[in-house]
Amino acid sequence: MALLNEHEELLSTWRSLSRAAESTDGWRTIPIGSGRCRAGVRFPAGEEALLVGFGISAPAANDLPQGRGFSVSRVGDAPGGGFDIWFGVSRKDTASLDMFTLMAADLLSSVSAAKGEEQRAYYQFLSRIRSWQQFMERQRDRRLSDEEELGLFGELFMVNRLLDCGVPPSAVMECWKGPANGLRDFIGFAHDIEVKATISLNGFPAWISSLEQLDDVAGRSVFLAALRFSLQDAALTLPAMVEVIRQKAGDQGRIGLERNLLLAGYDDAHATEYVRGFEPMDERGFRMEQTFPRLTRSTAPLAVRAAKYELDLDLVDIATVDLEEAFVAFGGELKP
């Protein structure tokens, strides 16, 4: 039997806990992921939650972010497990279970990978929650901005490359996490790819959204794919690229593709408004290593709680790698 991914495991656990409802109020929980995480349901409300434990002193109440569709609170009656304090990220009854599960699965994956000092792990936990807070507040019934249009085209360009290298469509759609606010755009079992796209001719500006995004902790390989495009009338537009991927994804990847497009904010109703054609001009791959210029959670001083910053990838003076090396890591095949 195939192993359940975090999303499926959470849903399965919550269903099991809901069927085991008790007459008394309080939490029912089951360990999930690393030793610091538990999936839980609180009765009598029946709200699903992810509980996470830390060996830290209690933070101020206003230190805990809240968002549309979820709440974050200290959990007083959760199991100890060697942790001083537990936090519950709970779904609000008006929120989509599917969207909340995406968030909980991302938190579970990120927290499970966090190693070392407890305070850093806690700040990483908060950073991902704040990222989801911003993601859920985005307006979705509109045309994508020019920046969002380019970013989605860059991710679809990478989806296309992975499919052409022989990675099964279902696997590509499963590892494509950018539309679902993933820490990185593509997350595999032990290898991740972050995609940055530009149409700039002078420099290659790349915004890094957090201290965690380019951090290669816990033995994971992190690749950064730098894609430069030029605007050409005869080149593929965003809607044309979507149709190319739909054809290649077939039945095996169609559901995952459409779900990701929805999460990315792409709607066929606005297709005629995307008129820019993107012609690929340059492609470079970087493997995150000690010499790559970056700010990371594992190396930043503890007082630096969060950071967003801009890199100029044209000024990164280290050896590049062939992106096919990353494609093979995701299950693709080297082309002759």
C-alpha positions in Angstrom: 0.0 0.0 0.0 1.3 3.5 -0.9 2.2 5.7 2.0 -0.3 8.5 2.7 0.9 12.0 2.1 0.4 14.6 4.8 -2.8 15.9 3.3 -4.4 12.4 3.1 -3.1 11.4 6.6 -4.6 14.5 8.2 -8.0 13.9 6.6 -8.0 10.2 7.6 -7.0 11.0 11.2 -9.6 13.7 11.6 -12.3 11.4 10.2 -11.2 8.7 12.7 -11.3 11.1 15.6 -14.7 12.5 14.7 -16.2 9.0 14.6 -14.8 8.4 18.1 -16.7 11.4 19.7 -17.1 11.4 23.4 -19.7 13.0 25.6 -17.1 15.0 27.5 -15.6 18.2 26.2 -12.0 18.5 25.3 -9.3 17.3 22.8 -8.9 13.9 21.3 -5.5 13.7 19.5 -3.3 11.2 17.6 0.4 11.6 17.0 1.3 12.5 13.4 4.5 13.4 11.6 7.3 14.2 13.9 7.1 13.7 17.7 6.1 17.4 18.2 2.8 17.2 16.2 -0.6 15.7 16.8 -3.8 15.8 14.7 -6.7 16.7 16.9 -10.4 17.3 17.1 -11.9 19.3 20.0 -15.4 18.4 21.3 -18.2 19.3 21.4 -17.6 21.7 18.5 -15.8 19.0 16.4 -13.2 21.5 15.0 -10.2 20.0 13.3 -6.8 21.1 14.4 -3.1 20.5 14.2 -1.4 20.6 17.6 2.3 21.5 17.8 4.5 21.3 20.9 7.6 23.4 21.7 10.1 23.5 24.6 9.8 27.3 25.0 8.5 29.8 27.5 4.9 31.0 26.9 4.7 33.8 24.2 2.5 36.9 24.6 -1.0 36.3 23.4 -0.6 39.0 20.7 2.4 37.1 19.3 0.1 34.5 17.8 -1.2 35.3 14.3 -4.8 34.8 13.4 -6.2 34.4 9.9 -9.2 34.1 7.8 -10.4 30.5 8.2 -8.2 29.5 11.1 -7.3 30.4 14.7 -4.1 29.9 16.7 -4.2 29.4 20.5 -2.4 27.8 23.4 -3.7 24.4 24.2 -3.8 23.8 28.0 -5.0 20.2 28.0 -2.8 18.7 25.3 -0.4 15.9 26.0 3.0 16.9 27.4 5.3 14.7 25.3 8.3 16.5 26.7 7.2 19.9 25.5 6.5 22.9 27.7 3.8 24.4 25.6 1.4 23.3 22.9 -0.3 25.4 20.2 -3.5 24.5 18.3 -4.1 25.7 14.8 -7.9 25.1 14.4 -10.3 25.4 11.5 -13.1 27.9 11.8 -16.5 26.4 11.1 -17.1 28.7 8.1 -13.7 27.8 6.5 -13.1 25.3 3.7 -11.8 22.0 5.0 -9.8 21.4 1.9 -8.0 24.8 2.2 -7.4 24.3 5.9 -6.0 20.8 5.3 -3.6 22.3 2.7 -2.4 24.7 5.3 -2.1 22.1 8.1 -0.2 19.7 5.8 2.2 22.5 4.9 2.7 23.3 8.6 3.2 19.6 9.4 5.8 19.2 6.7 7.7 22.4 7.7 7.6 21.7 11.5 8.6 18.1 11.0 11.7 19.2 9.1 12.7 21.8 11.7 15.7 20.7 13.7 17.9 22.1 16.4 17.1 25.0 18.8 13.5 25.2 19.9 13.1 29.0 19.6 14.2 28.8 15.9 11.7 26.0 15.3 9.0 28.1 16.9 9.7 31.1 14.7 9.7 28.9 11.6 6.2 27.7 12.7 5.0 31.3 13.1 6.5 32.4 9.8 4.6 29.7 7.9 1.3 30.7 9.7 1.8 34.4 8.8 2.5 33.4 5.2 -0.8 31.5 5.1 -2.5 34.4 6.8 -1.5 36.6 3.8 -2.3 33.9 1.3 -5.9 33.5 2.6 -6.5 37.2 2.5 -5.7 37.5 -1.3 -8.6 38.5 -3.5 -9.2 35.7 -6.1 -12.0 36.8 -8.3 -9.8 39.0 -10.5 -7.2 38.9 -13.2 -3.7 38.1 -12.0 -1.3 41.0 -11.7 1.5 41.2 -14.2 3.9 39.9 -11.6 1.6 37.0 -10.7 1.1 36.2 -14.3 4.8 36.0 -14.9 5.3 33.9 -11.7 2.6 31.4 -12.7 4.0 31.2 -16.2 7.5 30.4 -14.8 6.0 27.6 -12.6 4.1 26.2 -15.5 7.3 26.3 -17.6 8.9 24.1 -14.9 5.8 21.8 -14.8 6.2 21.4 -18.6 9.9 20.5 -18.2 9.2 18.0 -15.5 6.6 16.3 -17.7 8.9 16.3 -20.7 11.6 14.6 -18.6 9.3 11.7 -17.8 8.0 12.6 -14.3 4.4 11.1 -14.1 1.7 13.8 -14.3 0.2 12.9 -11.0 3.6 13.1 -9.3 4.3 16.5 -10.9 1.0 17.9 -9.7 1.5 16.5 -6.2 5.0 18.1 -5.8 3.9 21.4 -7.3 3.2 23.4 -4.2 3.7 27.0 -5.3 -0.1 27.7 -5.9 -0.9 26.2 -2.5 1.5 28.6 -0.7 4.2 26.0 -0.3 7.5 26.9 1.3 9.0 26.3 -2.2 7.4 25.9 -5.6 8.2 22.2 -6.0 8.7 19.9 -3.0 9.8 16.3 -3.4 10.8 13.6 -0.9 14.3 15.1 -0.4 14.7 17.7 -3.1 13.0 21.0 -3.6 12.9 23.6 -6.5 12.2 27.3 -6.1 11.4 29.1 -9.4 12.2 32.7 -10.0 11.2 34.3 -13.3 12.0 37.7 -14.8 11.6 39.7 -18.0 14.3 42.3 -16.9 17.2 42.8 -19.2 19.3 44.6 -16.6 19.9 42.4 -13.6 17.8 39.5 -12.4 15.7 40.7 -9.4 14.4 37.8 -7.3 12.3 38.4 -4.2 12.9 35.8 -1.4 9.7 35.7 0.8 11.1 34.3 4.1 14.2 33.1 5.9 13.1 29.6 5.3 12.6 29.6 1.6 16.3 29.0 0.6 17.3 27.1 3.8 18.6 23.6 3.0 18.3 22.2 6.5 17.4 18.6 7.5 19.4 17.1 4.6 17.2 18.5 1.9 18.6 19.6 -1.5 17.3 23.0 -2.6 17.6 24.1 -6.1 16.8 27.6 -7.4 15.7 27.8 -11.0 16.3 31.2 -12.6 14.3 31.7 -15.8 14.6 34.8 -18.0 11.9 35.5 -20.6 11.5 38.2 -23.2 8.1 39.5 -24.4 7.3 38.4 -27.9 4.0 38.5 -29.8 4.5 35.1 -31.3 5.5 33.4 -28.0 3.2 31.4 -25.6 0.8 33.4 -23.5 -0.2 32.2 -20.1 -3.5 30.7 -21.3 -1.7 29.0 -24.2 0.8 27.4 -21.7 -2.1 26.3 -19.5 -3.6 24.5 -22.5 -0.2 22.8 -23.3 0.0 21.5 -19.7 -3.7 20.3 -19.8 -2.9 18.2 -22.9 0.2 16.7 -21.4 -1.3 16.1 -17.9 -4.1 14.0 -19.4 -6.6 12.3 -17.1 -3.8 11.3 -14.6 -2.9 14.9 -13.8 -6.0 16.8 -14.7 -7.6 17.1 -11.2 -4.3 18.2 -9.6 -3.7 20.7 -12.4 -7.1 22.3 -12.2 -6.9 22.5 -8.4 -3.5 24.2 -8.6 -4.7 26.7 -11.2 -7.7 27.5 -8.9 -5.4 28.0 -5.9 -3.1 30.2 -8.1 -6.0 32.5 -8.9 -6.1 31.6 -12.6 -9.6 31.6 -14.1 -10.4 30.8 -17.8 -12.9 33.6 -17.7 -10.0 36.1 -17.8 -8.0 34.2 -20.4 -8.5 36.9 -23.1 -6.9 39.5 -20.8 -3.5 37.7 -20.8 -2.0 38.9 -24.0 1.7 38.9 -23.2 3.8 36.2 -24.9 6.8 34.8 -22.9 9.8 33.6 -24.9 12.5 31.7 -22.9 15.9 33.4 -23.2 18.0 32.1 -20.3 17.9 29.3 -17.8 20.2 28.8 -14.8 20.1 26.4 -11.9 21.7 27.0 -8.5 22.1 24.5 -5.7 21.8 26.0 -2.2 25.2 25.6 -0.6 27.4 27.6 1.8 28.7 30.0 -0.8 25.3 31.0 -2.2 24.4 34.5 -0.9 21.2 34.2 1.2 19.6 34.8 4.6 18.3 31.7 6.3 16.6 30.7 9.5 19.4 28.3 10.4 22.1 31.0 10.2 20.3 34.3 11.1 20.7 35.6 14.6 17.8 34.6 16.8 16.8 38.2 17.2 16.0 38.3 13.4 12.5 36.9 13.6 11.5 37.4 9.9 12.9 38.8 6.7 12.0 39.4 3.1 14.8 40.4 0.7 15.8 40.9 -2.9 18.6 39.1 -4.7 20.1 40.0 -8.0 20.8 36.5 -9.5 23.0 38.1 -12.2 25.5 39.0 -9.4 25.6 35.5 -7.9 29.1 34.4 -8.8 29.1 30.6 -8.2 28.9 27.6 -10.5 25.5 26.9 -11.9 24.0 23.4 -12.2 22.1 21.8 -15.0 18.4 21.8 -14.0 18.1 18.2 -15.4 20.0 17.2 -12.2 16.9 18.5 -10.3 14.5 16.9 -12.7 16.1 13.4 -12.2 15.8 13.9 -8.4 12.0 14.2 -9.0 11.8 11.0 -10.9 12.7 12.2 -14.4 15.1 10.7 -16.9 18.2 12.3 -18.4 17.7 13.1 -22.1 20.4 11.8 -24.5 
